[in-house]
Amino acid sequence: EVQLVESGGGLVPPGGSLRLSCAASGFTFSTYAMSWVRQAPGKGLEWVSGISGSAGSTYYADSVKGRFTISRDNSRNTLYLQVNSLRAEDTAVYYCAKWVMDYGDYNMDVWGQGTTVTVSS
Amino acid sequence: SYELTQPPSVSVSPGQTASITCSGDKLGDKYACWYQQKPGQSPVLVIYQDNKRPSGIPERFSGSNSENTATLTISGTQAMDEADYYCQTWDSSSVVFGGGTKLTVL
């Protein structure tokens, strides 16, 4: 069974940092791109960042560029998101997703359950 | 930056057909996909590559994409289809989501 399990969320003051993790199982992790998507309370989905299977390419939304860093450890089947300089507007549930990049199609076919990041003093 | 526009809400009677639109400049030149999200749950992919259904998604879900509009159609809508639906595409090295549509089955 394909599974993604996020962890690392929590309550952090403005300006603080966290490292989110996503443990993957049930598929050949290194051959798939992965992505982070967030959802603020009562709001829609917002793409945050993505990374190719080899980690050779990374992608970021303008809203997080320079503050967030995506990475992966294919030996541990784990995806990471280092989130720095956190702001109140970063408060959200953060989902990791298996990201299919296939000849112009960029869908996310498997999602984790999410981890909650709350930025507040 | 590229934008996708969805109606905030759509209502449908049980057994009828629901259509949810997603508009963007020359969206028909790109692939669109759709996600279903029920309250308190993670999103689920229901349509990819404009009109393909992942394994396990009922046949009543279908999609199309032409010119500036992608459409998710749910035929014979059931109460269990009540959810938020999001369209998504790719533009200029970024994933773009629509704002979401709340489908009410009443």
Interface residues (C-beta under 8 A of the other chain):
Chain A: S35 V37 G44 L45 E46 W47 G50 Y59 A61 D62 Y95 V100 G104 D105 Y106 N107 M108 D109 W111 G112 Q113 G114
Chain B: S1 K30 Y31 C33 Y35 Q37 S42 P43 V44 L45 Y48 Q49 P54 D84 Y86 Q88 T89 W90 S93 S94 V95 V96 F97 G98 G99 G100
